[in-house]
Amino acid sequence: MQSDGGRIPQVLVGSMREAGLVGMRGPLEQGGQDLCVTETMRLLESATSLSSPSLGEALAALNSRAAVEAIERCGDDRMRSKYIKG
């Protein structure tokens, strides 16, 4: 699932974003789905059991609320638009 450099390929990120699988815990007004931790974990668990652990890991990385909170708190509008809004 990850490239040689340990990064998730951008084509995969784009596909996941189009499918609404990025920013699941982000606020609605910023393009997220505003899911709680429990809802997010259930989706990640389902993705892992239905396909592969790699997909679950990629989804978890793309939906880290810690990163979203840091950008909300410390980022500027350009960063919020690029990294939070779907």
C-alpha positions in Angstrom: 0.0 0.0 0.0 2.9 2.4 0.7 5.6 3.4 -1.7 9.3 2.6 -1.1 9.7 5.9 0.9 7.0 4.9 3.4 4.6 7.4 2.0 1.1 6.7 0.8 1.0 7.2 -3.0 -0.8 10.5 -4.0 -2.9 8.7 -6.5 -4.3 6.6 -3.7 -4.8 9.6 -1.5 -6.8 11.3 -4.3 -9.0 8.3 -4.8 -9.6 8.0 -1.1 -10.4 11.7 -0.9 -12.9 11.4 -3.8 -14.6 8.4 -2.0 -15.0 10.5 1.1 -12.5 8.4 3.1 -10.2 11.3 4.1 -11.1 13.7 6.9 -13.7 11.4 8.5 -13.3 13.1 11.9 -12.9 16.7 10.5 -15.6 19.2 10.9 -18.4 19.4 8.2 -17.7 23.1 7.5 -14.1 22.1 6.5 -15.1 19.2 4.2 -14.9 16.5 6.9 -17.6 14.0 7.9 -17.6 15.0 11.6 -17.6 11.4 12.8 -16.8 10.5 16.4 -13.9 8.3 17.4 -16.1 5.2 17.7 -17.6 5.7 14.2 -14.2 6.2 12.7 -12.7 3.1 14.4 -15.6 1.0 13.2 -15.0 2.1 9.6 -11.3 1.4 9.9 -11.9 -2.0 11.5 -14.3 -2.9 8.7 -11.9 -1.7 6.0 -9.2 -3.8 7.5 -11.3 -7.0 7.8 -12.8 -6.6 4.4 -9.7 -6.0 2.4 -6.2 -5.8 4.0 -4.4 -4.4 7.0 -2.6 -2.0 4.7 -5.9 -0.3 3.7 -6.8 0.1 7.4 -3.4 1.6 8.1 -3.6 4.0 5.2 -7.1 5.1 6.3 -5.9 5.6 9.9 -3.0 7.7 8.7 -5.2 9.8 6.5 -7.8 10.4 9.3 -5.5 11.2 12.2 -7.4 13.8 14.2 -4.2 14.9 15.9 -2.9 16.3 12.6 -6.3 18.0 11.8 -6.3 19.6 15.2 -2.8 20.9 14.8 -3.6 22.5 11.5 -6.8 24.0 12.8 -5.0 25.5 15.8 -1.7 26.6 14.2 -2.2 26.6 10.4 -3.2 29.4 8.1 -6.1 29.4 5.7 -3.9 28.0 2.9 -2.9 25.1 5.0 -6.5 24.4 6.1 -7.6 24.5 2.5 -4.9 22.2 1.3 -4.8 19.6 4.1 -8.3 19.6 5.8 -10.9 20.5 3.2 -11.8 17.6 1.0 
